[in-house]
Amino acid sequence: MYQWQIRLRRICNRDIIWYKVQIMAAEKAKKFQQEGNQREVGAFAKNYGAHREGITMKEVANYYTEWANSNKYDVDLGPDRYRGPKLAAETLCDLISEHRESVRILDIASGTGFLGQELWDRGFRSIDGLDPSEGMIEASRKRNVYSNLICDFMTEKMLNIQTDTYDAAAIAGGMGEGHIPCNALYEMIRIVKPGGYIVIVMREEYLEHVQDYKDRLEPLMKELETSGKWRKLARKVVSNYFLQNNGVIFIFQNC
Ligand SMILES: C[S@@+](CC[C@H](N)C(=O)[O-])C[C@H]1O[C@@H](n2cnc3c(N)ncnc32)[C@H](O)[C@@H]1O
């Protein structure tokens, strides 16, 4: 097969996948429509596309790049619909009240930089971002709030980051189907200093709906506490995290 044929096939496959995603998302969004929440249907469908069952990590990253390049992400998941970045920033503020300008923070799954911006607005000045989607990274760069931007996946694989680098790491909305896997907890613990904080803000229902997390994520969190890697400081359920969906905030401190 010629190179151009291979390329054409790839483009066709990508379009077919995209089309299927739209159909699945529309199906899910129907529920919202029936409930009369017309305005939210688009945002819900778009978000669903990134979390559809069976999506691979690479597809997730590409999906977010398309979303960022369409300049719609910040509207679809803006603060009136999605409170993840604000909740994560407020949590970090409660934990860290002094020397905010020099405290080193890693925003994991930094996206277009909502959390980085929230942290900057609260006086933090040493913020790095990590995200596997080139489009999201480029969008976040424009905010000028990150010292370093790392385009990579957070998984169990060792990142090019030294052990005990950060005073805190936070995830807002980076957990989900095909997103950050359970086993990435080990790597988060490695790059955060002893005594440093790890904050995870996510949709509550993903604890049940995402196969990788169901009966695994919270037991693993517990296991890491039992084995002396970290200490759980809080687990809070919050309402209206994304539209009418609950969120959950986990706060850990490294041992
Ligand atoms: C819903 S967005 C949240 C972005 C941002 N934190 C916010 O709150 O607006 C999810 C982000 O997770 C990123 N992501 C997905 N899988 C990831 C992984 N394995 N490691 C790090 N980031 C990931 C996506 O690229 C996307 O930018």
The ligand as a Tripos MOL2 file, in Angstrom:
@<TRIPOS>MOLECULE
LIG
   27    29     1     0     0
SMALL
NO_CHARGES

@<TRIPOS>ATOM
      1 C1        -11.7010   17.9020   31.6830 C.3       1 LIG1
      2 S1        -10.0700   18.3630   31.2290 S.3       1 LIG1
      3 C2         -9.5470   19.2310   32.6920 C.3       1 LIG1
      4 C3         -8.5280   20.2810   32.3680 C.3       1 LIG1
      5 C4         -8.2590   21.2760   33.4770 C.3       1 LIG1
      6 N1         -7.6440   20.6550   34.6360 N.3       1 LIG1
      7 C5         -9.5300   21.9440   33.8760 C.2       1 LIG1
      8 O1        -10.0050   21.6900   34.9900 O.co2     1 LIG1
      9 O2        -10.1000   22.7030   33.0600 O.co2     1 LIG1
     10 C6         -9.1640   16.8540   31.3560 C.3       1 LIG1
     11 C7         -7.6980   17.0090   30.9870 C.3       1 LIG1
     12 O3         -7.0270   15.7910   31.3510 O.3       1 LIG1
     13 C8         -6.0030   15.5840   30.4300 C.3       1 LIG1
     14 N2         -5.5850   14.1750   30.5360 N.ar      1 LIG1
     15 C9         -6.2010   13.1000   30.0410 C.ar      1 LIG1
     16 N3         -5.5010   11.9970   30.3160 N.ar      1 LIG1
     17 C10        -4.4130   12.3890   31.0260 C.ar      1 LIG1
     18 C11        -3.3010   11.7090   31.5830 C.ar      1 LIG1
     19 N4         -3.1620   10.3760   31.5060 N.pl3     1 LIG1
     20 N5         -2.3680   12.4350   32.2260 N.ar      1 LIG1
     21 C12        -2.5070   13.7850   32.3540 C.ar      1 LIG1
     22 N6         -3.5240   14.4650   31.8310 N.ar      1 LIG1
     23 C13        -4.4710   13.7850   31.1760 C.ar      1 LIG1
     24 C14        -6.6400   15.9700   29.1110 C.3       1 LIG1
     25 O4         -5.7090   16.1740   28.0750 O.3       1 LIG1
     26 C15        -7.4180   17.2120   29.5040 C.3       1 LIG1
     27 O5         -6.6750   18.3700   29.2920 O.3       1 LIG1
@<TRIPOS>BOND
     1     1     2 1
     2     2     3 1
     3     2    10 1
     4     3     4 1
     5     4     5 1
     6     5     6 1
     7     5     7 1
     8     7     8 2
     9     7     9 1
    10    10    11 1
    11    11    12 1
    12    11    26 1
    13    12    13 1
    14    13    14 1
    15    13    24 1
    16    14    15 ar
    17    14    23 ar
    18    15    16 ar
    19    16    17 ar
    20    17    18 ar
    21    17    23 ar
    22    18    19 1
    23    18    20 ar
    24    20    21 ar
    25    21    22 ar
    26    22    23 ar
    27    24    25 1
    28    24    26 1
    29    26    27 1
@<TRIPOS>SUBSTRUCTURE
     1 LIG1         1 GROUP 0 **** ****
